[in-house]
Amino acid sequence: MLDALTTHPDSEFIKMVEEALRHWHDCIELGQSPLAEWAKVEGGSHVERGKQLQQLLNDSIESLRPADKRPPEPLPRTWYNYAVLHDAYVEGAQNREIMARLYISEGTFNRTRRNAIRGLARLLVEKIRR
C-alpha cells in the first residue's frame, strides 16, 4: 500500500499539497493545514508548525532544482518543474509572468504545474514516510 502511495500519490493528497502551496506565505493557515497534520509537523504553536511546514515544502522544492546556478532565460526544460513551483509559490510571481519567462503556452504551463505538484507530493511521501 505504501509503495503504491509513493509511486502514485492519491488525488486527495495532491490537493492537500497544492492547498498548502497556495497558502505559502500564511504561516497561520499552513500550521492548521491537513498537510501539517499528515507530515506530523511539530511546534509550540500553529504558527511554528506553519513555519516548519513552509521549510519542509521549501526544502522539497529546492531538491527539484537541477543545478546550482539558474541559467539565463529561456530556461531549459529540465528547469520547468522547479521554476514553476518556485516562481509561483515561493516568489509569488503571476502565472502569465512565469509563462513568459519559460516561453510556454497556458496549456503547457498548466500541465507542467500539475506534473510538478504531483512530483512534489511524491517526494514528500518519500521523505516523510520512510
trRosetta pair geometry for C-beta under 8 A, 3 or more apart (Angstrom, degrees):
i j d omega theta_ij theta_ji phi_ij phi_ji
1 4 5.8 -54 -154 32 31 111
1 5 6.6 27 150 -15 65 105
2 5 5.6 -54 -148 38 36 110
2 6 6.2 40 151 -24 67 105
2 129 6.3 -163 -155 151 115 135
3 6 5.5 -53 -147 34 31 114
3 7 6.4 15 161 -7 66 107
4 7 6.4 -63 -145 44 28 97
4 8 6.2 -40 177 48 66 96
5 8 7.3 -87 -129 72 19 56
5 9 6.0 44 -174 -107 67 56
5 10 6.9 -42 -122 -16 83 88
5 13 7.5 81 -159 -5 102 163
5 125 5.7 -157 134 -156 95 146
5 129 7.6 14 98 56 126 171
6 9 7.8 19 -119 -63 11 75
6 122 6.6 79 -179 -157 49 82
6 125 5.2 -166 -109 121 58 124
6 126 5.8 87 -147 -77 103 77
6 129 7.2 -135 -80 76 98 129
7 122 7.2 24 -141 -136 17 121
8 122 7.9 -12 -87 -96 17 111
9 13 4.6 -105 176 85 108 129
9 14 5.6 133 107 -56 114 85
9 17 7.9 39 133 -11 157 135
9 118 6.8 -178 48 -154 108 69
9 121 4.2 -123 56 132 163 119
9 122 5.5 -141 -18 -75 111 64
9 125 5.7 -170 -84 -32 111 141
10 13 5.1 93 60 9 75 101
10 14 7.2 -139 101 -5 39 90
11 14 5.5 -53 -146 37 36 114
11 15 6.3 40 153 -21 67 103
12 15 5.7 -52 -151 35 32 113
12 16 6.6 38 148 -23 63 102
13 16 5.4 -48 -151 30 36 117
13 17 6.6 36 151 -18 65 101
13 38 7.6 144 -129 -154 93 166
13 121 5.7 121 125 -166 99 125
13 125 7.4 42 161 -68 151 115
14 17 5.7 -52 -152 35 34 111
14 18 6.3 33 151 -17 66 107
14 117 6.1 89 -167 132 94 105
14 118 5.9 -12 -120 -98 127 66
14 121 4.8 -66 -101 -57 66 165
15 18 5.6 -54 -144 40 33 112
15 19 6.1 36 156 -22 66 106
16 19 5.8 -54 -146 35 27 111
16 20 6.5 28 154 -18 62 105
16 33 7.3 128 -169 164 84 104
16 34 5.1 -90 -133 86 117 112
16 35 4.8 149 156 -67 103 90
16 38 6.7 60 152 -2 156 150
17 20 5.8 -56 -152 36 31 111
17 21 6.5 32 150 -19 64 105
17 35 6.2 112 -88 -102 47 137
17 117 6.1 152 104 -173 117 90
17 120 6.0 161 171 103 141 105
17 121 4.5 -136 -8 -87 159 91
17 124 6.5 -177 -103 14 124 152
18 21 5.6 -53 -150 35 34 113
18 22 6.5 38 151 -23 65 103
18 117 5.3 24 -80 -157 94 144
19 22 5.6 -50 -150 31 34 115
19 23 6.8 12 156 -1 64 107
19 33 6.6 169 111 -145 106 119
19 34 7.8 45 75 37 137 100
19 35 7.4 176 73 -21 94 118
20 23 6.1 -70 -151 49 32 97
20 24 7.6 78 145 -74 60 59
20 30 6.1 76 -151 -126 85 83
20 33 5.1 111 -95 160 90 165
20 35 4.3 -39 -56 27 141 152
20 36 7.7 150 -113 -36 125 77
20 53 6.6 -106 -160 157 128 126
20 57 6.5 -164 130 -79 119 142
21 24 5.7 4 -167 -57 44 101
21 57 6.8 176 -89 -163 73 142
21 85 7.3 -86 -139 -149 139 87
21 88 7.9 37 160 105 120 105
21 89 4.5 -64 -174 -116 96 147
21 117 7.1 -108 3 -116 155 105
21 120 7.9 69 -65 103 133 159
22 89 7.6 -83 -74 -117 28 102
23 26 4.6 -69 -173 52 88 110
23 29 4.1 -111 -168 105 142 130
23 30 5.4 -177 113 -62 111 75
23 33 6.7 178 60 -70 142 130
24 30 7.5 55 -124 -72 20 127
24 54 6.7 104 -162 -126 62 98
24 57 7.2 -131 -118 103 89 150
24 89 4.7 141 -50 178 151 90
24 90 6.6 -129 -179 -86 151 40
24 92 7.7 -154 74 -73 131 85
25 92 6.9 14 -39 -75 136 125
26 29 4.0 31 115 23 121 114
26 30 6.2 153 92 -18 66 87
26 50 7.4 -85 121 -163 52 141
27 30 5.4 -54 -140 41 35 114
27 31 6.1 40 159 -25 67 106
27 47 5.2 55 125 -154 116 68
27 50 3.3 128 -175 113 65 132
27 51 5.2 12 -138 -57 129 70
27 54 6.4 -59 -102 -25 84 136
28 31 6.0 -57 -153 32 25 111
28 32 6.8 6 155 -3 60 111
28 46 6.4 53 -148 115 57 111
28 47 5.9 -20 -86 -93 64 78
28 50 6.1 -45 -44 -45 13 162
29 32 6.1 -71 -152 45 31 101
29 33 6.4 53 148 -54 66 97
29 50 7.0 91 61 -119 43 131
30 33 5.4 -36 -151 -4 35 123
30 35 7.9 -49 -158 67 71 110
30 36 6.4 113 156 -54 64 124
30 49 7.4 -169 115 112 81 76
30 50 3.6 108 76 -143 99 86
30 51 7.8 126 87 -38 133 28
30 53 4.8 -168 164 75 110 128
30 54 5.7 34 160 -52 172 89
31 36 5.8 87 -150 -97 30 173
31 41 7.9 -123 -128 100 61 129
31 43 7.0 -82 -131 59 113 141
31 45 7.2 2 -170 124 157 66
31 46 3.4 127 127 170 130 70
31 47 5.7 -78 -32 -69 158 17
31 48 7.0 82 -112 56 131 41
31 49 3.8 106 -139 74 88 97
31 50 3.3 -66 -40 -41 87 89
31 51 7.7 9 -69 0 106 60
31 53 6.9 -175 -83 12 46 125
32 36 7.1 72 36 38 6 139
32 46 5.4 21 -57 -163 80 134
32 49 8.0 108 -46 86 39 129
32 50 7.6 -7 -2 -71 62 105
33 36 4.9 106 63 -2 80 98
33 37 7.4 -145 103 2 50 85
33 50 7.8 101 4 -107 101 81
33 53 6.8 163 49 158 121 170
34 37 5.4 -54 -154 39 43 114
34 38 6.0 46 149 -23 72 105
35 38 5.4 -51 -142 37 35 114
35 39 6.0 24 160 -11 68 110
35 53 6.4 110 106 -153 103 132
36 39 6.1 -60 -140 45 26 102
36 41 4.5 -73 -157 41 78 125
36 49 5.0 75 -169 157 138 113
36 50 7.0 -52 -85 -83 145 49
36 52 7.7 97 -135 77 101 99
36 53 4.7 -73 -93 -67 91 141
37 40 7.5 22 177 -74 32 41
37 41 7.9 -59 -52 30 20 85
38 128 7.6 64 132 136 84 163
39 53 6.6 132 57 -112 144 91
39 56 6.3 121 176 132 158 171
39 124 7.1 -71 -92 -176 114 112
39 128 5.2 -105 -131 -115 76 146
40 128 7.5 145 28 -164 95 114
41 49 4.9 115 113 -157 110 84
41 52 4.6 159 -168 100 113 122
41 53 4.9 -62 -70 -64 171 86
41 56 6.9 -116 -94 -12 120 144
42 49 7.0 -88 169 -101 9 89
42 52 7.1 -16 60 64 44 177
43 46 7.5 123 82 -105 120 11
43 47 7.5 -131 135 77 141 48
43 48 2.9 -178 179 108 126 104
43 49 4.0 -150 31 -57 125 60
43 50 7.8 -85 42 16 164 52
43 51 7.1 124 -114 48 154 92
43 52 5.4 -160 -57 -8 120 130
44 48 5.0 69 41 13 73 157
45 48 4.9 102 51 7 71 99
45 49 7.1 -128 101 -2 41 87
46 49 5.3 -49 -147 37 39 116
46 50 6.3 47 150 -25 65 101
47 50 5.5 -50 -152 32 32 116
47 51 6.6 32 150 -18 63 102
48 51 5.6 -51 -148 35 35 111
48 52 6.4 35 152 -19 65 105
49 52 5.6 -55 -149 37 32 112
49 53 6.3 31 153 -18 66 106
50 53 5.8 -54 -145 38 30 109
50 54 6.2 34 153 -22 64 106
51 54 5.5 -50 -146 35 31 115
51 55 6.5 33 152 -19 63 104
52 55 5.7 -54 -152 35 32 112
52 56 6.5 34 149 -20 65 104
53 56 5.5 -50 -147 35 36 114
53 57 6.3 35 154 -16 66 104
54 57 5.8 -54 -148 39 30 110
54 58 6.2 32 152 -20 64 108
55 58 5.5 -53 -143 38 31 113
55 59 6.2 33 157 -20 65 104
56 59 5.9 -53 -146 36 28 110
56 60 6.4 26 154 -18 62 109
56 124 7.6 73 151 -124 110 100
56 127 7.8 162 -166 114 100 146
57 60 5.7 -59 -149 38 30 112
57 61 6.3 30 154 -19 67 105
57 89 7.9 -88 150 132 129 141
57 120 7.8 36 -148 -179 79 127
58 61 5.8 -53 -145 36 31 109
58 62 6.2 29 155 -18 64 108
58 90 6.7 99 -114 -104 89 120
59 62 5.7 -56 -147 39 29 112
59 63 6.5 35 152 -26 63 103
60 63 5.7 -50 -151 27 33 114
60 64 7.4 35 148 -20 59 98
60 120 5.8 96 136 -153 121 87
60 123 5.2 140 -160 113 107 126
60 124 5.9 -4 -118 -73 158 80
60 127 6.7 -110 -95 -11 107 155
61 64 5.8 -54 -166 26 39 113
61 65 7.8 59 138 -39 61 88
61 82 6.9 117 176 -140 76 71
61 85 5.0 -154 -133 124 111 128
61 86 5.7 142 161 -75 127 78
61 89 7.5 -147 -93 71 154 123
61 90 6.6 -176 104 -42 163 127
61 120 6.7 1 -84 -116 68 124
62 65 5.4 -22 -167 -9 51 120
62 86 8.0 86 -79 -91 57 117
63 123 6.6 165 83 -168 129 144
64 81 5.5 -106 174 113 132 110
64 82 4.5 179 113 -84 100 87
64 85 6.8 61 62 42 152 142
64 116 7.4 79 -172 -151 163 93
64 119 6.9 96 -110 122 128 126
64 120 7.1 -52 -47 -84 140 84
64 123 7.4 -103 -62 -47 97 164
65 82 4.9 109 -93 -135 51 151
65 86 7.8 54 -81 -50 96 144
66 78 4.7 75 -94 141 165 110
66 79 5.8 -101 19 -83 127 66
66 82 6.5 -136 -11 -4 80 144
67 70 7.7 153 75 -82 93 34
67 71 7.6 47 61 -33 137 92
70 75 7.4 -45 -171 -107 91 114
70 79 7.1 99 -140 -140 83 141
70 83 8.0 112 -139 -91 121 99
71 75 6.3 133 68 -122 95 66
71 76 6.7 42 50 -2 144 96
71 79 7.2 -136 34 -45 98 152
73 101 5.5 -103 -118 -166 139 72
73 102 7.8 -105 -142 -81 104 32
73 103 7.9 138 176 -21 100 101
74 101 7.6 143 -123 157 64 49
74 102 6.5 84 -154 -158 92 32
74 103 4.7 -33 -114 6 136 126
75 79 4.0 -94 171 74 124 137
75 80 6.9 160 104 -67 120 57
75 83 5.6 153 56 -53 171 156
75 101 7.2 28 -4 143 109 92
75 102 6.0 -44 43 -113 104 74
76 79 5.6 98 65 4 67 101
77 80 5.5 -21 -161 -17 51 118
79 82 5.6 -70 -163 53 58 108
79 83 5.0 56 145 -28 91 115
80 83 5.8 -62 -137 40 24 109
80 84 6.1 22 167 -20 65 108
80 102 6.3 78 -115 -140 85 138
80 104 7.7 66 -126 -37 120 155
80 112 5.0 -91 159 -151 120 134
80 116 7.5 -133 124 -65 78 120
81 84 6.2 -56 -147 33 24 107
81 85 6.6 11 161 -6 61 110
81 112 6.7 -142 -84 -177 56 89
81 115 6.6 -92 -101 107 104 98
81 116 4.0 165 -150 -103 78 98
81 119 6.0 -7 -159 50 143 152
82 85 6.2 -69 -151 44 27 102
82 86 5.7 13 164 -9 69 119
82 116 7.7 -164 -44 -135 24 124
83 86 6.1 -59 -131 46 24 104
83 87 5.4 13 174 -10 64 120
83 98 7.0 151 141 -155 95 102
83 101 7.2 -150 173 110 131 127
83 102 6.4 143 109 -77 144 115
84 87 6.5 -57 -128 44 16 101
84 88 5.8 4 172 -8 57 121
84 98 6.2 94 -117 173 61 142
84 102 7.7 -3 -68 -45 85 153
84 109 7.0 159 -117 -158 122 74
84 112 5.3 166 -48 125 157 109
84 113 5.1 -142 166 -88 138 71
84 116 5.1 179 74 -2 122 163
85 88 6.4 -65 -136 43 18 101
85 89 5.8 -27 -176 23 59 117
85 90 7.5 53 135 -8 68 100
85 113 7.8 142 -68 -134 65 69
85 116 5.0 -152 -45 154 105 133
85 117 7.4 154 -94 -73 106 62
85 120 6.4 133 -112 -58 151 140
86 89 7.1 -75 -126 52 12 81
86 90 4.8 -30 -158 31 57 127
86 91 6.5 51 145 -9 69 101
87 90 7.3 -13 -55 52 11 87
87 91 5.0 -29 -146 40 43 129
87 93 4.5 -34 168 34 89 133
87 97 7.7 -145 164 103 123 101
87 98 4.9 141 108 -103 137 111
87 101 7.1 -152 -133 50 166 156
88 91 7.4 53 7 55 10 86
88 92 7.6 30 173 -115 31 17
88 93 6.1 -77 -89 61 38 81
88 95 6.8 31 -112 -86 111 66
88 98 6.0 -24 -64 -50 87 156
88 113 7.1 34 -7 -117 165 117
89 92 7.4 13 -170 -73 15 49
93 97 4.8 -115 177 85 104 128
93 98 5.4 121 109 -55 123 92
93 101 8.0 6 156 -10 157 140
94 97 4.5 93 62 3 84 106
94 98 7.2 -156 94 -5 44 85
95 98 5.7 -58 -150 37 35 110
95 99 6.2 36 153 -21 69 105
95 106 7.7 57 146 -127 121 84
95 109 6.3 109 -173 151 99 147
96 99 5.6 -52 -146 36 32 113
96 100 6.4 33 154 -20 64 105
97 100 5.7 -54 -150 35 30 112
97 101 6.5 34 150 -22 64 104
98 101 5.5 -51 -148 33 34 114
98 102 6.3 14 159 -3 67 110
98 109 6.7 117 101 -138 106 124
99 102 6.2 -68 -145 49 27 98
99 103 7.9 108 162 -72 56 5
99 104 5.5 -109 -148 70 72 74
99 105 7.1 -1 -158 -178 121 8
99 106 6.4 -20 -107 -81 153 55
99 109 4.8 -56 -91 -66 98 143
100 103 7.3 25 -170 -74 31 46
102 109 7.3 140 62 -94 137 91
102 112 8.0 -122 150 58 168 172
104 108 4.1 -114 180 92 112 128
104 109 5.4 143 104 -58 116 78
104 112 7.1 33 134 -9 166 144
105 108 4.8 94 54 11 78 101
105 109 6.8 -135 98 -7 41 89
106 109 5.4 -53 -146 36 32 116
106 110 6.3 31 156 -19 66 104
107 110 5.9 -54 -147 35 29 108
107 111 6.4 26 155 -14 64 106
108 111 5.8 -55 -146 40 32 110
108 112 6.1 33 154 -20 65 109
109 112 5.7 -59 -147 38 27 111
109 113 6.2 27 156 -20 65 107
110 113 5.7 -51 -144 35 30 111
110 114 6.4 31 156 -17 64 105
111 114 5.9 -55 -148 37 30 110
111 115 6.2 29 154 -16 64 110
112 115 5.7 -57 -147 40 29 112
112 116 6.1 30 155 -21 66 109
113 116 5.6 -54 -143 37 29 111
113 117 6.3 28 158 -18 65 106
114 117 5.9 -56 -147 37 28 108
114 118 6.4 29 154 -18 63 107
115 118 5.7 -55 -148 37 30 112
115 119 6.3 30 153 -18 64 107
116 119 5.6 -54 -147 38 31 113
116 120 6.3 32 153 -20 65 105
117 120 5.6 -51 -145 37 33 112
117 121 6.3 38 152 -22 64 103
118 121 5.6 -52 -148 34 31 113
118 122 6.4 31 153 -18 64 105
119 122 5.7 -53 -148 36 32 111
119 123 6.3 34 152 -20 64 106
120 123 5.5 -53 -147 36 33 114
120 124 6.4 36 153 -21 65 102
121 124 5.8 -53 -151 33 31 112
121 125 6.6 33 151 -19 63 103
122 125 5.7 -52 -152 33 34 112
122 126 6.4 32 151 -17 65 106
123 126 5.6 -56 -149 38 32 112
123 127 6.2 30 154 -18 67 108
124 127 5.7 -56 -143 39 31 110
124 128 5.8 10 167 -5 69 115
125 128 6.5 -64 -133 46 22 96
125 129 5.4 -19 -176 19 63 124
126 129 7.1 -58 -107 51 12 87
126 130 6.7 39 172 -61 52 94
127 130 6.9 -51 -171 -17 17 110
